[in-house]
């Protein structure tokens, strides 16, 4: 618990936060190089109503709850025929799922970790997605290029989140939308809304999905624990337990008490 408390203090410092997450995302693919380990989010347990409205997944797949995080976010867009960008595409599986099942006109993933992009090029070759290394606060795209921007458990790691939202507003076409899920404290959610407004984006939805994330963490706990025990050196297991948000981690405990919240936010660039 002491390490988790320290970690939560560190991530409040923008420069250290950026370096910490970059180190984590550069290191994890080397420690867990499995070709089928496509996701790094905490998972999502859909409600029966969502299963009915947005369809079901193959719940026998490895990491299906992490896949579900993308499915039940992007299905709200809708995606078909749209130009889609994911900022913070990580190991690439989420955007690949969206591209293969929801049929956008084009799908682009952008990530600051070179090892993550290398993983995607190797393991998602042939998928209808292009993966690029780049900076979320200075995106290598012309203005008004995308209809939909996805951001999954990522923007809390950025050094200048206000600039990120300005970049989102710039690359979105008029009427385009940002679909975001993230975990942060109340005061930080207030800041996020402020940054969205200052960027000229209008919030269309703000939903607390903490219960669905907590359920996913609890139900995936045996698999996560077994993987960490099998693949991670003993001296790194505490760090991995915190980053993975396992039961008993600071993230899990604070999410359970409501000290932090996992929310889904949809914001739109005015037409």
C-alpha positions, 0 to 999 in steps of 0.5 A: 500500500505504501508504494501505491500511495507514493505512486498517487502522489507522483502522478499529480506532478506533470513532468514526473507523471509523463516520465513515469507513464512513458517508462511504464509503457515502454517497459511493459511490452518487453516484460509481457511481449505476448502477441495476444496481450492487446490491451492495457485498460482495467476492463469493463463489465457491460450491463444487460441493457448495453449488451442488448443495445450494442451487441455482445462480445465473445466472452471466452476471449482472452482479456474480453473485458478490456476489449469490452471497454472499447466496444461499449465506448465506440459503439456509441459514436457510431463509427461506420464510415467515419474517420477515427483517431485513437490517441494513446493507442497502446498495444493496439487491440482496442482500435483494431477491434473497433476497425474490424467490427464497426467498419470506419472509413479509416482508423489511425492510432497515435502513441508516444511509446515507440515500443508500443508502436513496434508491437502494433506493427508486428502483431496487427499487420494486415489489420485495417489500422495504421499506427503512428508514433507521435505526441498527443499535445502536438499531433502530426495531422492537419486540422479537421481531419477526423470525425471521432477521437477515442481516448481510453485511460490515457490522457491522465498521463499527459503533461499538458492535458489542456493542450491535448484537448485543444489539439483534439478540437483542432483535428476534429471536423465540425460536429465531430466527437471525442469519446473518452474514458478515464479515472481521476479524482473529483477535483481533476474531473472538474479540471477536465471539464474546464479544459474541454470548455476552454478548447471549445468542446461541448460535453454531451455525456458524463457518466460514472462507470466505476461500478462496471470497472470495479466488477471487471477488476474483481472478475479478472483478478484470478487471471491477472494474479496468475499472469503476474506471478508467472511472468513478472520478477518477484521484485517488480510484482508490487509495481505491476499490481498497482499499475494493473489495478488489481484487487487491493491496489490503491486504485482499486481501493480508492475507486471502491470508496469513491475517492476517485471515479472512472467516467465516460465523457463524450464531447463535441466540436460544434458544427 
